[in-house]
């Protein structure tokens, strides 16, 4: 506003100088014109004085008006600046990382005087634009307050999640009506197929944006669903119990990140794309190492060039072995936790920018040791690879492969880590880590920004020689006689809006037992969801 005031002062001074010059010319002009015989010298002087007084009065009124305008402009500018400061403070409390945009008036305030030829009219335009900017900021602040979740620590918290409704039809028997992972040879209810509806895959999450430590930013999140079991009551099958899924704490700067919490195994970071398979990732127990497992990991990124980088990851994990807890009230140590040694894992990945997307290939390793009592130990290990290849702007190929032993804790071999030649409670029983191999691959086609098509295949294959030579598995392991499990999937996912999703998915399951024929089942899921 200082340029506008300067121009007003300039206009006042110019006007005063012009009037003064005119006043100086008036007497001289009166003396050069000879008075008419009818006018006396006294009358001419009186007329000149009255004219001069009138001009001075007019000049005085102009000066008063200009002064009043300048005072009013200063007051309006002060009030607007105070309102802008208040808006900035409110927005900074709501979103620490967000900075309100500088109003357009700043660029004009810093312009040289030579560019302000029409400052008087521009002043009103700038004030109008500033008022519009304030209105926009007030609206944004009001929206933030409507969705804000208050925390005791005063850090910014965001509530997120999804309401997911599924309409399900199964042909053949499956292990789980809502989100099956293998075909079973069951008899009785559901032997030939089933139909149902469900909300159990709905999600609730919380994200917290914490303080800054040096150049690192602290954040965290936790996520729940309603697939934790059923209530023991009439129609309890649709009254899903809440279940903890994942939750992590992150401390990250531009290149290095420390993560502690419960998450997917970082040596197996991908999963096939599916909206209607969220309670269990697609191909869980059919080639996808997915188990949400407590872990601490560190990763660092090295920039090789402007378009490529290398990421190194390493950490420790809870040494789970895949067994079912013996009771619901107390947590007792499992075979891996009894060794007092964590599981160790590492991964290296190379990423290259291709078609303005990431082309990534990674390789990982995993090791754990398990104590099965009576001096019996099993060494668990795994080697993994993962890839994400953009073939064109619309086509993408992704997948994972693994080979390991005693990796039931990661979700391999249907959660089984060992096999035995007798009862596990007999000290003379011999055990062996169950060898396993598997993986999955997916082809994605992004038809538009709102519609994508996915086709995928996965398989988990436990070694038949291990299952035949050691026909017993510990109590609590699921499906002890399954040797191989396959899944084939096709779906489309349509997002008419960023917060609204529709999907139709077809899943074919084929499960091979160590003895007897294989079992097949088909699963069709029509789902819709709203994200928040």
C-alpha positions in Angstrom: 0.0 0.0 0.0 3.0 2.4 0.4 3.2 2.9 -3.3 -0.4 4.0 -3.4 0.1 6.5 -0.6 3.2 7.9 -2.4 1.2 8.4 -5.5 -1.6 10.1 -3.6 0.9 12.5 -2.0 2.3 13.1 -5.5 -1.1 14.0 -6.8 -1.8 16.4 -3.9 1.5 18.2 -4.4 1.0 18.4 -8.1 -2.5 19.8 -7.7 -1.3 22.4 -5.1 1.5 23.5 -7.4 -0.8 23.9 -10.3 -3.3 26.0 -8.3 -0.5 28.1 -6.9 0.7 28.8 -10.4 -2.8 29.7 -11.5 -3.2 32.0 -8.5 0.1 33.8 -9.4 -1.1 34.3 -12.9 -4.5 35.7 -11.9 -3.3 39.2 -10.8 -1.0 39.7 -13.7 -3.7 38.8 -16.1 -6.1 41.2 -14.4 -3.5 44.1 -14.8 -3.0 43.4 -18.5 -6.7 43.7 -19.3 -7.8 47.3 -19.1 -10.8 47.8 -16.9 -13.9 48.9 -18.4 -14.9 52.5 -17.8 -17.8 51.3 -15.7 -15.5 49.3 -13.2 -13.4 50.9 -10.6 -10.0 49.6 -9.4 -11.4 48.7 -6.0 -14.2 46.5 -7.6 -11.6 44.6 -9.7 -9.4 43.9 -6.7 -12.4 42.7 -4.7 -13.4 40.3 -7.5 -9.9 38.9 -7.8 -9.7 38.3 -4.0 -13.0 36.6 -4.0 -12.0 34.3 -6.9 -8.7 33.5 -5.1 -10.5 32.7 -1.8 -12.9 30.4 -3.7 -10.0 28.6 -5.3 -8.2 28.2 -2.0 -11.4 26.9 -0.4 -11.7 24.4 -3.2 -8.1 23.3 -2.8 -8.6 22.9 1.0 -11.6 20.7 0.4 -9.6 18.6 -2.1 -6.8 18.2 0.5 -9.2 17.2 3.2 -10.8 14.6 0.9 -7.4 13.2 -0.1 -6.3 13.1 3.5 -9.5 11.3 4.5 -9.0 8.8 1.7 -5.4 8.1 2.7 -6.5 7.6 6.4 -9.2 5.2 5.4 -6.9 3.3 3.1 -4.3 2.9 5.9 -7.0 1.6 8.3 -8.4 -0.9 5.8 -4.9 -2.1 5.0 -4.1 -2.6 8.7 -7.3 -4.5 9.3 -6.7 -6.7 6.2 -3.1 -7.5 7.3 -4.3 -8.4 10.8 -6.9 -10.8 9.3 -4.3 -12.3 7.0 -2.0 -12.9 10.0 -4.8 -14.5 11.9 -5.6 -16.8 8.9 -2.0 -17.9 8.6 -1.8 -18.7 12.3 -5.0 -20.8 12.1 -3.9 -22.7 9.0 -0.4 -23.4 10.5 -2.0 -24.9 13.6 -4.3 -27.1 11.4 -1.7 -28.3 8.9 1.9 -27.6 9.9 3.3 -28.4 6.5 0.8 -26.3 4.6 1.7 -22.6 4.1 -1.0 -20.2 2.9 -0.4 -18.8 -0.5 1.0 -15.3 -0.6 -1.7 -12.9 -1.8 -1.4 -11.4 -5.3 -0.9 -7.9 -3.7 2.6 -8.7 -2.6 4.0 -8.8 -6.2 2.4 -5.4 -6.9 3.6 -3.9 -3.7 7.2 -4.7 -4.7 6.8 -3.3 -8.2 8.7 -0.1 -9.0 6.9 3.2 -9.1 7.2 3.5 -12.8 4.8 0.5 -13.3 2.1 2.1 -11.2 0.6 4.4 -13.7 -2.9 3.7 -12.5 -2.3 3.2 -8.8 -5.5 4.8 -7.7 -7.7 2.4 -9.6 -5.3 -0.6 -8.9 -5.7 0.0 -5.2 -9.3 -0.9 -5.2 -8.6 -4.0 -7.4 -5.9 -5.2 -5.0 -8.1 -4.8 -2.0 -10.9 -6.7 -3.8 -8.5 -9.6 -4.6 -7.2 -9.6 -1.1 -10.8 -9.9 0.2 -11.4 -12.8 -2.2 -8.2 -14.5 -0.9 -9.4 -14.1 2.6 -12.8 -15.6 1.8 -11.1 -18.6 0.3 -8.8 -19.1 3.3 -11.7 -18.8 5.6 -13.6 -21.5 3.7 -10.6 -23.8 3.8 -10.1 -23.3 7.5 -13.8 -24.0 8.1 -13.5 -27.3 6.1 -10.5 -28.3 8.1 -12.2 -27.7 11.4 -15.2 -29.8 10.3 -12.9 -32.8 9.6 -10.3 -32.2 12.3 -9.7 -34.9 15.0 -8.4 -33.4 18.2 -5.5 -35.2 19.9 -4.2 -34.8 23.4 -0.7 -34.1 22.1 -2.1 -31.3 19.8 -0.5 -33.0 16.8 -2.5 -33.1 13.6 -4.5 -36.4 13.3 -6.4 -37.6 10.3 -9.2 -40.2 10.3 -9.4 -42.4 7.3 -11.0 -45.6 6.2 -13.5 -47.3 3.9 -17.0 -48.7 4.1 -16.8 -51.8 1.9 -19.9 -53.8 1.0 -19.6 -57.2 -0.7 -22.2 -59.3 -2.5 -20.7 -62.8 -2.7 -21.4 -66.0 -4.6 -19.4 -69.1 -4.3 -19.5 -72.2 -6.4 -18.0 -75.1 -4.4 -16.8 -75.3 -0.9 -14.3 -72.7 0.4 -12.6 -72.1 3.7 -14.2 -68.6 4.2 -17.4 -67.4 2.6 -16.3 -63.7 2.6 -12.7 -63.8 1.4 -11.6 -67.4 0.7 -8.0 -68.5 0.3 -8.4 -72.2 -0.7 -11.0 -74.7 -1.8 -12.0 -77.4 0.6 -13.7 -80.8 0.2 -16.3 -80.0 2.9 -19.7 -81.6 3.2 -22.9 -80.3 4.5 -23.6 -76.6 4.4 -21.8 -74.9 1.6 -20.7 -78.1 -0.1 -22.0 -77.0 -3.5 -21.8 -73.3 -3.1 -23.0 -70.3 -1.0 -24.3 -66.8 -1.2 -23.9 -64.0 1.2 -23.3 -60.3 1.9 -20.8 -58.7 4.2 -19.3 -55.5 5.7 -16.5 -57.2 7.5 -13.8 -55.9 5.2 -14.6 -52.2 6.1 -11.5 -50.3 7.4 -10.8 -47.7 9.9 -7.5 -45.9 10.2 -5.8 -43.1 12.0 -2.8 -41.1 10.9 -0.8 -38.8 13.1 1.7 -36.1 12.0 4.1 -35.6 14.8 7.0 -33.4 15.5 10.2 -32.7 13.5 13.5 -34.0 14.7 16.2 -32.1 12.9 15.6 -32.7 9.2 13.4 -35.7 9.9 9.6 -35.8 10.2 7.8 -38.1 12.6 4.5 -39.7 11.6 2.4 -42.8 12.4 -0.7 -44.7 11.4 -2.8 -47.6 12.6 -5.5 -49.6 10.8 -8.3 -51.9 11.8 -11.0 -53.9 10.1 -13.9 -56.1 11.3 -12.6 -59.5 10.3 -11.5 -60.6 13.7 -14.1 -63.3 14.2 -17.8 -63.4 15.1 -20.0 -62.7 18.1 -21.4 -65.7 19.8 -25.0 -64.8 19.2 -27.8 -65.3 16.8 -26.8 -64.1 13.3 -23.4 -63.4 14.7 -21.8 -64.2 11.3 -22.5 -60.7 10.1 -21.4 -59.0 13.4 -17.7 -59.0 12.7 -15.3 -58.2 15.6 -12.6 -55.4 15.3 -9.1 -56.6 14.4 -5.8 -54.9 14.5 -4.2 -55.0 11.0 -1.2 -52.8 10.7 0.4 -49.8 12.4 3.8 -48.1 12.2 5.8 -45.2 13.4 8.0 -43.5 10.9 11.0 -41.1 11.3 12.0 -40.0 7.8 14.0 -37.4 6.0 14.6 -37.1 2.3 16.7 -40.2 2.0 16.6 -42.3 5.2 13.6 -43.8 7.0 13.2 -45.7 10.3 10.0 -47.7 10.6 8.8 -49.5 13.7 5.5 -51.3 13.9 3.4 -54.0 12.4 3.4 -54.2 8.6 3.8 -56.5 5.6 7.2 -58.2 5.4 9.4 -55.7 3.7 11.1 -58.4 1.7 7.7 -59.0 0.1 6.3 -55.5 -0.4 3.7 -56.1 -3.2 0.3 -57.7 -3.5 -2.0 -58.2 -6.4 -4.5 -55.3 -7.0 -7.9 -56.1 -5.5 -10.5 -53.9 -3.8 -12.7 -56.8 -2.5 -9.9 -58.7 -0.9 -8.7 -56.4 1.8 -9.2 -58.5 4.9 -6.7 -61.0 3.4 -4.4 -59.8 0.6 -5.1 -61.5 -2.8 -3.4 -64.9 -3.0 -2.7 -65.1 0.7 -1.6 -68.8 1.1 -1.4 -69.0 -2.7 2.0 -67.4 -3.4 1.8 -64.2 -1.5 4.0 -63.7 1.6 1.7 -61.3 3.3 1.6 -61.8 7.1 1.3 -58.5 9.0 4.3 -58.9 11.3 5.9 -56.7 14.0 9.2 -55.4 12.8 11.8 -52.6 12.9 13.5 -51.6 9.7 15.8 -49.0 8.3 16.0 -48.0 4.7 18.3 -45.6 2.8 18.1 -44.4 -0.8 21.1 -43.7 -3.0 20.6 -41.6 -6.2 22.5 -43.3 -9.0 21.4 -40.7 -11.6 18.5 -38.3 -12.2 16.3 -41.2 -13.3 17.5 -44.1 -11.1 18.1 -45.0 -7.5 19.1 -47.9 -5.2 17.2 -48.6 -2.0 18.8 -50.6 0.8 16.6 -52.1 3.6 17.5 -54.0 6.7 15.8 -54.9 10.0 14.5 -57.4 12.5 11.1 -59.1 12.7 9.1 -61.0 15.3 10.2 -64.6 14.8 6.7 -66.0 14.2 6.3 -69.6 13.2 2.6 -69.6 12.0 1.1 -71.5 14.9 -2.4 -70.7 16.3 -2.3 -69.2 19.8 -3.1 -71.9 22.4 -5.6 -69.6 24.2 -7.4 -66.3 23.8 -6.5 -64.6 27.1 -2.7 -64.9 27.4 0.2 -64.7 24.9 2.7 -67.4 25.3 6.0 -67.5 23.4 6.1 -69.5 20.2 8.9 -71.6 18.9 10.6 -68.6 17.3 10.2 -66.3 20.2 11.5 -69.0 22.6 14.9 -68.7 21.1 15.2 -65.1 22.2 16.6 -64.2 18.8 14.7 -62.0 16.3 14.3 -62.9 12.7 16.6 -61.0 10.4 15.8 -59.7 6.9 17.4 -57.5 4.2 16.4 -56.2 0.8 18.0 -54.2 -2.0 16.0 -52.7 -4.9 16.9 -50.8 -8.0 14.4 -48.2 -9.4 14.4 -46.5 -12.8 12.0 -43.9 -14.1 10.3 -45.3 -17.2 7.2 -43.8 -18.9 7.2 -41.3 -15.9 6.6 -44.3 -13.6 8.9 -46.5 -11.4 10.5 -49.6 -13.0 11.6 -51.6 -9.9 13.3 -54.9 -9.3 14.2 -56.1 -5.8 15.8 -59.1 -4.0 15.5 -60.0 -0.3 16.7 -62.5 2.2 15.3 -63.8 5.5 16.5 -65.9 8.4 15.0 -67.2 11.7 15.6 -69.9 14.2 12.9 -71.9 16.0 13.0 -74.0 19.2 10.6 -76.9 19.2 11.6 -78.2 22.6 13.6 -81.3 23.6 16.6 -79.9 21.8 14.9 -79.7 18.4 15.6 -76.7 16.3 14.7 -75.6 12.8 16.4 -72.9 10.8 14.0 -70.9 8.7 15.2 -69.0 5.7 13.8 -67.5 2.5 15.1 -65.8 -0.7 12.7 -63.4 -2.4 12.5 -61.3 -5.5 9.9 -58.7 -6.6 9.3 -56.7 -9.7 7.2 -53.9 -11.0 7.5 -53.3 -14.7 5.6 -50.5 -16.6 5.4 -51.9 -20.1 3.7 -48.8 -21.6 1.9 -45.9 -20.2 -1.2 -48.1 -19.6 0.2 -51.7 -19.2 2.0 -52.9 -16.1 3.5 -56.3 -15.1 4.2 -57.0 -11.4 4.8 -60.0 -9.1 6.9 -61.8 -6.6 8.7 -65.1 -6.2 10.1 -66.9 -3.1 11.9 -70.1 -2.1 12.4 -71.0 1.5 12.0 -73.3 4.5 10.1 -73.0 7.7 8.5 -69.7 6.6 5.0 -70.3 8.0 5.4 -67.1 10.0 5.5 -65.1 6.7 2.4 -66.9 5.3 4.2 -69.5 3.3 3.1 -73.1 3.1 -0.3 -72.1 4.4 1.3 -71.0 7.7 3.1 -74.2 8.4 6.8 -74.1 9.3 7.7 -77.8 10.2 6.6 -81.3 9.6 7.3 -84.3 12.0 7.3 -88.1 11.9 5.2 -88.4 15.0 3.6 -86.4 17.8 5.3 -83.1 18.5 5.0 -83.7 22.2 7.1 -86.9 22.0 10.8 -86.1 22.7 11.8 -88.9 20.3 9.9 -87.4 17.3 12.0 -86.0 14.6 11.1 -82.7 12.9 12.1 -80.9 9.7 11.5 -77.5 8.3 9.0 -77.6 5.5 10.4 -76.6 2.2 8.2 -74.3 0.2 8.3 -72.3 -3.0 5.7 -69.9 -4.6 4.9 -66.6 -6.1 2.5 -64.7 -8.2 2.3 -62.4 -11.3 -0.2 -59.8 -12.4 -0.9 -58.0 -15.6 -2.6 -54.6 -15.2 -4.3 -52.4 -17.9 -5.2 -48.9 -17.0 -7.9 -48.1 -19.5 -8.5 -44.6 -18.1 -7.6 -42.8 -14.9 -10.8 -44.1 -13.4 -10.9 -47.7 -14.7 -8.4 -50.5 -14.5 -8.4 -54.2 -15.3 -6.3 -56.9 -13.5 -5.5 -60.5 -14.3 -3.3 -62.5 -12.0 -2.1 -66.1 -11.1 -0.5 -67.3 -7.9 0.7 -70.6 -6.4 2.2 -71.9 -3.1 3.8 -75.3 -3.4 5.0 -77.2 -0.3 7.4 -80.1 -1.2 5.5 -83.3 -1.4 8.5 -85.3 -0.3 8.6 -83.5 3.0 4.8 -84.1 3.6 5.1 -87.8 2.7 8.2 -88.5 4.8 6.9 -86.5 7.8 3.2 -86.9 7.8 2.5 -85.1 11.1 2.3 -81.4 11.7 2.0 -79.6 15.1 -1.5 -79.1 16.6 -3.1 -75.9 15.6 -1.6 -75.7 12.1 -4.3 -75.2 9.5 -4.9 -77.7 6.6 -2.1 -80.1 7.3 -2.7 -82.3 4.2 -2.6 -79.5 1.6 0.4 -79.8 -0.7 -0.2 -77.1 -3.3 -2.7 -74.2 -3.6 -3.4 -72.1 -6.7 -5.4 -69.0 -7.4 -6.4 -67.3 -10.7 -8.0 -63.9 -10.5 -9.6 -61.4 -12.9 -11.2 -58.1 -11.8 -12.0 -54.5 -12.8 -11.9 -51.6 -10.4 -13.8 -48.4 -11.3 -13.4 -45.1 -9.5 -16.0 -42.6 -10.7 -14.6 -40.3 -7.9 -11.6 -40.5 -5.8 -13.7 -41.5 -2.8 -16.1 -43.9 -4.5 -15.1 -47.4 -5.8 -16.9 -50.2 -7.6 -15.4 -53.6 -8.4 -16.3 -57.0 -9.7 -13.9 -59.9 -9.2 -13.8 -63.5 -10.2 -11.4 -65.9 -8.3 -10.8 -69.5 -9.2 -9.2 -71.7 -6.5 -7.6 -75.1 -6.9 -6.2 -76.9 -3.9 -4.2 -80.1 -4.1 -4.0 -82.5 -1.1 -1.1 -84.8 -0.5 -3.5 -87.7 -1.2 -6.8 -87.7 -3.1 -8.2 -85.5 -5.9 -7.8 -81.7 -6.0 -10.6 -79.4 -4.9 -11.9 -76.5 -6.9 -14.1 -73.5 -6.1 -15.2 -70.3 -7.8 -15.7 -67.0 -6.0 -17.5 -64.0 -7.4 -17.5 -60.8 -5.4 -19.4 -57.6 -6.4 -18.2 -54.8 -4.1 -18.7 -51.1 -3.7 -17.1 -48.8 -1.2 -16.8 -45.2 -0.1 -13.5 -43.9 1.2 -13.2 -41.3 3.9 
